[in-house]
């Protein structure tokens, strides 16, 4: 990737300003390789290999918070527990292998880990805002070094992270912006200390819809700064693409850009699927869904005093604050077609679409290494995996009957693939 220079970045901004719009850019890939046709359902299934976590789990699998998880090249599963501030490593069959990292303030210790990436050679990089960058460990779990990420220059990496063929970490950017921007940078982060991250693409940034934040009568005079609550936000979805490039979705239409690894531009894969308008009934349903989620898992706020002490905010005030934010949330005018993006162990792109109603799962399109359409997994029949591993391994974030976090690992059974 050679798109990281300031000159190329400025050219990228100009290019995206002309082309990005709402996914209306022309380009190669349109109507090619069967993508223009109707859905062809793939009758695939998946067999569960193991589950880890839950209330009855052994101590090593009693996860406090499944913050992120990933596979390495051998099929081992790495589970980042943000609460316990360490990574638990499992064999391909779910047996305990060991841990990486530990809580603390010193070298190789973790303060606030939020995301993780696994290099093909087995190195582990954990993004920790408490250390202002990545904490990198060797294949044996030993601490190697930190890689600093300037928060004012580069977007914070958000899970899931993926690693390009030449060893750079890329991540999506799905957080709504409080301030309107013309573009959003897609950054690649190094595993090696002393190397600077680089901007590989400037993605389209949609105009921010208006929101109404709670006033002092709700907050009790407290000043609380949080990202705006926005529904149907067209995030920037990014994964490492087969062949060393990067796949990006920054459109409301079904449009996937494949950035060339050498910085020579990009090609576009398209399906003729348009975004759905956000009607008043859709807005009501989305508000109701968010209120239900908020009541199921209530927020907790800590208030700091001038003398350095902390105390929990009153539950009733927090509830009213959350309800007021949802009542005043903003809505983009359309529901984007694409909800999720991934690459499986065979190098195929998985493009998850939104369902017909808010909160419902949509179908998942599977696209081959060269951009050829392989078929579609029906909505609800095969949920989009949260992580992909080798030889058909996939993993999902789940909870048990009592709400304790779990990771379920399964293996794909293919049938009827084109």
C-alpha positions in Angstrom: 0.0 0.0 0.0 1.4 3.4 -1.1 -1.5 5.7 -0.5 -0.2 7.1 2.7 1.6 10.2 1.6 0.1 13.6 2.2 0.0 14.3 -1.6 -1.9 11.1 -2.3 -4.2 11.7 0.7 -5.2 15.1 -0.8 -5.8 13.4 -4.2 -7.8 10.8 -2.4 -10.0 13.4 -0.8 -10.7 15.0 -4.1 -11.4 11.7 -5.8 -13.8 10.5 -3.1 -15.6 13.9 -3.0 -16.4 13.4 -6.7 -17.1 9.7 -6.7 -18.4 8.6 -3.2 -21.8 10.4 -2.9 -24.1 7.7 -1.7 -22.4 5.0 -3.6 -23.1 6.4 -7.0 -19.5 6.2 -8.4 -18.9 4.5 -11.7 -16.2 2.0 -12.0 -15.2 -1.5 -13.0 -17.0 -4.4 -11.5 -20.5 -3.3 -12.3 -22.6 -6.1 -13.8 -19.7 -8.5 -13.8 -19.2 -12.1 -12.6 -22.9 -12.7 -11.8 -23.3 -10.0 -9.3 -26.0 -8.3 -11.3 -28.4 -11.3 -11.1 -31.0 -12.4 -8.5 -30.0 -14.1 -5.3 -29.0 -17.8 -5.6 -29.5 -19.4 -2.2 -26.6 -21.4 -0.8 -27.8 -24.3 1.3 -24.9 -24.2 3.7 -24.9 -25.1 7.4 -22.6 -25.1 10.3 -21.7 -27.6 13.0 -20.8 -26.3 16.5 -17.3 -27.4 17.5 -17.3 -26.0 21.0 -18.5 -23.2 23.3 -16.3 -21.4 25.8 -17.6 -19.2 28.6 -20.8 -19.1 30.5 -21.7 -19.3 34.2 -20.6 -23.0 34.5 -17.3 -22.4 32.7 -14.0 -23.3 34.4 -12.0 -20.4 35.8 -9.9 -19.9 32.7 -13.0 -19.5 30.6 -15.1 -17.4 33.0 -15.0 -14.4 30.7 -16.0 -11.1 32.3 -16.5 -9.4 28.9 -15.8 -10.8 25.4 -14.4 -7.6 23.9 -12.9 -9.2 20.8 -11.8 -12.5 19.5 -9.9 -13.9 16.5 -8.3 -17.0 15.0 -4.6 -17.5 14.2 -3.4 -19.4 11.1 -3.5 -22.8 12.9 -7.1 -22.4 14.0 -6.4 -21.4 17.6 -8.9 -19.0 19.1 -7.8 -15.8 21.0 -10.5 -14.2 23.3 -9.8 -10.7 24.5 -11.5 -10.1 27.9 -11.7 -6.4 28.4 -12.8 -6.8 32.0 -10.0 -9.2 33.0 -7.6 -7.4 30.7 -6.0 -10.4 29.2 -6.3 -12.8 26.2 -7.2 -16.4 26.7 -5.9 -18.8 24.0 -7.9 -21.9 23.0 -7.0 -24.9 20.8 -9.0 -25.6 17.7 -11.0 -28.0 19.9 -11.6 -25.6 22.7 -8.9 -26.7 25.1 -7.0 -24.2 27.3 -3.6 -23.3 25.8 -2.6 -20.2 27.8 -2.9 -16.5 28.2 -1.4 -13.4 26.7 -1.0 -10.1 28.6 -2.2 -9.2 32.1 -3.8 -6.3 33.9 -1.4 -3.5 35.0 0.3 -0.3 34.1 3.8 -1.6 33.1 5.4 -2.9 29.9 3.3 -5.7 28.4 0.4 -5.1 30.8 -3.0 -3.9 29.7 -5.1 -1.0 31.0 -8.2 -0.6 28.7 -7.9 -3.2 25.9 -10.5 -2.7 23.2 -9.4 -4.6 20.0 -7.0 -7.3 18.8 -5.3 -8.5 15.7 -3.3 -11.7 14.9 -0.4 -11.5 12.5 0.1 -14.5 10.1 3.3 -15.3 12.0 1.5 -15.5 15.3 2.3 -12.1 16.8 -0.6 -10.6 18.8 -1.4 -6.8 18.7 -3.9 -5.5 21.3 -5.1 -1.9 20.9 -5.1 -0.2 24.4 -6.1 3.5 24.6 -4.5 3.4 28.0 -1.2 2.9 26.3 -2.1 5.2 23.4 -1.6 2.4 20.8 -0.9 -1.3 20.4 0.7 -3.6 22.8 2.5 -6.3 20.7 3.4 -9.8 21.9 5.4 -12.5 20.2 4.0 -15.9 19.0 5.0 -17.3 22.4 3.0 -14.6 24.3 6.0 -12.7 25.5 5.8 -8.9 25.4 7.8 -7.3 22.5 7.0 -3.6 22.3 4.4 -0.8 22.0 3.3 0.8 18.8 2.1 4.4 19.4 -1.0 5.7 17.6 -1.5 9.5 17.8 -5.2 9.9 18.6 -5.4 13.3 16.9 -4.0 12.0 13.6 -5.5 8.6 13.2 -9.0 7.1 13.9 -9.1 4.7 16.8 -9.0 1.1 15.6 -12.4 -0.6 16.2 -13.0 -4.3 16.3 -13.0 -6.4 14.3 -9.5 -5.8 13.1 -7.9 -7.7 10.2 -4.3 -8.0 8.9 -3.3 -7.5 5.3 -1.0 -9.9 3.5 1.9 -7.5 4.0 1.3 -7.2 7.7 -0.7 -4.0 8.3 -3.7 -3.8 10.7 -6.9 -2.3 9.2 -10.2 -1.6 10.9 -13.7 -0.3 10.3 -14.9 3.1 11.5 -18.6 2.9 12.5 -18.9 5.5 15.2 -21.1 8.5 14.3 -19.2 11.8 14.2 -20.2 14.7 16.4 -18.7 17.2 13.9 -19.4 17.0 10.1 -16.5 15.9 8.0 -16.2 15.6 4.2 -14.4 12.3 4.4 -13.3 9.7 6.9 -9.7 8.3 6.8 -9.1 4.6 6.6 -5.8 3.9 8.4 -3.4 1.0 8.4 -1.4 0.3 11.6 2.0 -1.4 11.8 3.1 -4.3 14.0 6.6 -2.9 14.1 7.7 -0.3 16.6 9.0 2.9 15.0 6.8 2.7 11.9 4.1 5.3 11.4 0.5 4.3 10.6 -0.6 5.4 7.2 -3.8 6.6 5.6 -4.7 4.2 2.8 -8.1 5.7 1.7 -10.4 8.6 2.4 -13.9 7.3 2.7 -17.2 9.1 2.2 -18.6 10.8 5.3 -22.4 11.3 5.2 -23.9 14.5 6.5 -24.8 14.1 10.2 -28.5 14.1 10.9 -29.7 16.5 13.6 -30.0 15.1 17.2 -31.4 16.5 20.4 -29.3 16.0 23.5 -30.8 15.9 27.0 -30.8 19.3 28.9 -29.8 20.1 32.4 -33.2 19.1 33.7 -32.4 15.5 32.7 -28.7 15.4 33.6 -29.1 17.2 36.9 -26.6 19.9 35.8 -23.9 17.3 34.8 -22.1 17.8 31.5 -21.9 14.4 29.8 -20.1 14.1 26.4 -21.0 11.1 24.4 -21.1 10.4 20.6 -24.5 11.3 19.1 -27.2 8.6 18.9 -27.8 8.1 15.2 -29.7 5.3 13.5 -28.8 3.7 10.2 -25.4 5.3 10.2 -23.4 4.4 7.1 -20.2 3.2 8.7 -17.0 2.6 6.9 -16.5 -1.2 6.8 -13.0 -2.4 6.2 -11.3 -5.8 5.9 -8.1 -7.1 4.5 -8.9 -8.4 1.0 -7.5 -11.5 -0.8 -4.3 -10.7 -2.7 -3.0 -8.1 -0.3 -5.4 -5.3 -0.8 -8.2 -3.8 1.3 -11.9 -4.1 0.8 -14.0 -1.0 1.8 -17.7 -0.3 2.0 -18.5 3.4 2.4 -21.8 3.7 0.6 -25.5 3.2 1.2 -25.7 1.0 -1.9 -24.3 -2.5 -2.4 -20.8 -1.3 -3.4 -17.5 -2.8 -2.3 -14.3 -1.1 -3.3 -11.2 -3.3 -3.5 -8.1 -1.1 -2.9 -5.0 -2.3 -4.7 -2.2 -3.3 -2.4 0.3 -1.3 -4.5 -1.6 1.9 -4.3 -2.7 1.9 -7.9 -6.4 2.7 -7.2 -9.4 0.5 -6.7 -12.0 -1.6 -8.5 -15.7 -1.7 -7.5 -17.9 -4.7 -7.0 -21.6 -4.0 -7.2 -25.0 -5.6 -6.9 -28.2 -3.7 -8.1 -29.6 -3.3 -4.6 -30.8 0.1 -3.4 -31.1 1.4 0.2 -34.6 1.5 1.8 -36.1 4.8 2.8 -36.5 5.5 6.6 -40.2 6.1 7.2 -41.9 7.3 10.4 -42.9 3.7 11.2 -39.3 2.6 10.8 -38.2 5.4 13.1 -40.8 4.3 15.8 -39.7 0.7 15.5 -36.0 1.7 15.9 -36.7 3.8 19.0 -38.7 1.0 20.6 -35.9 -1.5 19.8 -33.2 0.7 21.4 -35.4 1.4 24.5 -35.9 -2.4 24.9 -32.1 -3.0 24.6 -31.4 -0.1 27.1 -33.8 -1.5 29.7 -32.3 -5.1 29.2 -28.8 -3.9 29.8 -29.0 -0.6 31.7 -26.1 1.9 31.4 -24.0 2.8 34.4 -22.3 6.2 34.8 -19.5 7.2 37.3 -19.3 10.8 38.4 -15.9 12.4 39.3 -15.7 15.1 42.0 -13.3 18.0 42.2 -11.3 16.2 45.0 -10.7 13.1 42.7 -13.4 10.9 44.2 -15.9 9.0 42.2 -19.5 7.9 42.8 -22.2 6.1 40.7 -24.9 8.3 39.2 -28.4 7.6 40.3 -30.1 4.8 38.3 -33.3 6.9 37.8 -31.3 9.8 36.4 -29.3 7.5 34.1 -32.6 5.9 32.8 -34.1 9.3 32.1 -30.9 10.4 30.4 -30.8 7.3 28.1 -34.5 7.6 27.3 -34.1 11.3 26.4 -31.2 10.6 24.1 -33.1 7.9 22.3 -36.1 10.2 22.0 -33.9 12.8 20.4 -31.8 10.5 18.3 -31.0 11.3 14.7 -31.9 9.2 11.6 -30.2 9.0 8.3 -32.7 9.2 5.4 -32.1 5.6 4.2 -31.2 2.2 5.6 -27.8 1.2 4.0 -27.9 -2.1 2.1 -24.7 -3.4 3.7 -24.5 -4.1 7.4 -21.3 -6.2 7.7 -18.2 -7.2 5.8 -15.8 -10.1 6.3 -13.3 -12.4 4.6 -13.3 -16.2 5.3 -10.3 -18.6 5.4 -10.7 -19.3 1.7 -10.4 -15.7 0.8 -14.0 -15.1 0.0 -15.8 -11.9 0.8 -18.9 -12.1 3.0 -21.2 -9.1 2.5 -24.1 -9.0 5.1 -27.2 -7.0 4.2 -29.7 -5.4 6.6 -33.0 -7.2 7.1 -36.4 -5.8 6.1 -37.1 -4.4 9.6 -34.9 -2.7 12.2 -32.9 -5.3 14.2 -33.7 -8.2 11.9 -30.9 -10.3 10.2 -30.5 -10.0 6.5 -29.1 -12.3 3.8 -25.3 -12.7 3.4 -23.7 -12.6 -0.1 -20.6 -14.6 -0.7 -18.2 -13.4 -3.3 -15.1 -15.2 -4.6 -11.5 -14.2 -4.6 -11.8 -12.6 -8.1 -15.1 -10.9 -7.4 -17.3 -13.7 -8.8 -20.7 -14.2 -7.1 -20.9 -17.5 -5.3 -24.4 -17.2 -3.8 -26.4 -15.9 -0.9 -27.0 -17.3 2.6 -30.7 -16.7 3.4 -31.7 -14.3 6.1 -31.7 -16.0 9.5 -30.6 -19.4 8.1 -26.8 -18.7 8.5 -25.9 -15.7 10.6 -22.9 -13.6 9.7 -19.9 -14.8 11.7 -18.1 -12.5 14.0 -14.8 -14.0 13.2 -13.4 -16.3 10.5 -10.6 -18.9 10.8 -8.9 -21.5 8.6 -10.6 -24.6 7.0 -14.1 -23.3 7.4 -13.9 -22.3 11.1 -16.1 -19.4 12.2 -16.9 -17.9 15.6 -19.8 -16.1 17.2 -20.3 -13.9 20.3 -23.1 -15.2 22.4 -24.5 -15.3 25.9 -25.9 -18.3 27.9 -29.3 -18.5 29.5 -28.2 -16.3 32.4 -26.6 -13.7 30.2 -23.0 -14.7 30.8 -20.7 -14.1 27.7 -19.7 -17.0 25.5 -17.8 -17.7 22.3 -19.2 -20.4 20.0 -16.9 -21.9 17.4 -18.4 -23.7 14.4 -17.3 -25.2 11.1 -19.0 -24.5 7.8 -20.6 -27.3 5.8 -20.8 -26.3 2.2 -23.3 -27.6 -0.4 -24.4 -26.1 -3.7 -21.6 -23.6 -4.0 -21.2 -22.1 -7.4 
